[in-house]
Amino acid sequence: MTIHAANFRELKLDKLSRDFGSFNALKEVSLTITKGEFIALLGPSGCGKSTTLNLIAGLLPATGGGIWLDDKRIDQLRPEERGFGMVFQNYALFPHMSVNKNIGFGLKMRGVPKAEADRRVAEAAALVHLQGQTEKLPGQLSGGQQQRVAIARAIVVEPPLVLMDEPLSNLDAKLRLEMRAEIRRIHNTLGATTIYVTHDQEEALSLADRIVVMREGVVRQVGTPEDLFSRPDHLDVAEFMGFRNTVAGKVTAVNGGTAQIAIGGATVTGRVRESVAVGQSAWVAIRPEDLHPNAPGQSGLVANLVSTEFRGREFVGFAKMEDGTSLSFLAEQKLQPGATVTLGADPDRVLVFTGGKA
Ligand code: ATP
């Protein structure tokens, strides 16, 4: 059997589509992934991340477009011919087999001689720090250890491309953090190419070289974590990247890269992300941690305080503007519900978009 992915330079999704009946789950997704990259597919539930991964893996046929490894079309090939490693959310280890046997299963299926298989299993177990655990059964391991077995099982066959679908979602917060670092370390050690599905923006930001933000079956933006964190191209991407306050207003001035937006009686200045013209409607987007009560006498977004929550180091305030728009902001102290607050942000931390919310 030929494993087509060996020594590839580029994986290309070309207008890849997938329909389920009349529902277009994936709409002409195009993306080029270079060998060695760690790519995160990020987006809200139902946006098509898993569908994309399943199409790449060959677990699901495409209804349009193609998948290419360099100049070879692979979307008609069976999963085993593509030779990609896979780690999924439900890692389904064989419960009656030891850790060693679980890890070595793929090698056995491929007919790798026993001595070589044993050596590779031992190496893979060491890579995921499971030495000393290899005679145990999966039921005798913690969740994180089981997940490591799943990773070792995927990488032992030395796949040129590793596909991971929310592999950490069943783990508790501490283990998730530990395994996150492990996954990146293993990627670096193997020089692998990894495509990693997650709905957790923090996970994507910390792991990926490039993030692909998806929404409703389309790619909305592709960029480095830094790009997506501070320069989202669209309002929905901004919201997903933590700019949770989005407020509509009218453009009163545009000055190079900044614009002034009139909202209620206030003027908010921000960085233009989608070009706007004076008189147009526009949206501003601000992260809660960048929005704070203004000094007395300063103008700002006027809102009525609903509640404050203590977050350890600071308080987060929740307020409602007269038109019902909700705002969350950083407060240094507990505030009285019902109080009027006037909120502002550094113009550099405010983004301006034309697009409304879907
Ligand atoms: P999640 O994070 O919740 O797993 P996702 O972004 O991975 O979401 P997909 O699993 O790719 O989303 O699903 C994309 C869309 O396609 C969803 O609206 C889903 O309901 C739909 N879908 C997926 N599989 C099927 C199926 N077998 N039949 C019908 N619809 C499906």
Boltz pocket constraint, residues with backbone or C-beta under 6 A from the ligand:
constraints:
  - pocket:
      binder: B
      contacts: [[A, 20], [A, 23], [A, 25], [A, 43], [A, 44], [A, 45], [A, 46], [A, 47], [A, 48], [A, 49], [A, 50], [A, 51], [A, 52], [A, 199]]
      max_distance: 6.0
